[in-house]
Amino acid sequence: MNHKELITEIAAKMKLPRQEVERLLDATVAACTKQLGEGKTIGVQSFGNFEVRKKEEHLSVHPATHIRTLIPPKLVVNLKQSNILKDKIKDLPHHE
């Protein structure tokens, strides 16, 4: 689902104009980005907690050429899913 599809789905479910939902979603993303940028955790009930973690530097090996590359450390956003979300997705069919 992309940004536009998410807005359309929320607007239909909430019976709100798309423009209003888009402004609300954009404000939500901006607030979350600000909090994560400050190193804070964001908890969404029944979904999980988002937090920034440091990924240490590591070696990567290209599978075809076997060339080794040192990947520098970086910050990544991690989602620790809630038990409710885990239960909802555990029985979904696997897509391969």
Summary of the structure (lengths in Angstrom):
residues: 96
radius of gyration: 18.4
end to end distance: 17.7
largest distance: 54.3
contacts: 185
relative contact order: 0.11
helix: 41%
strand: 28%
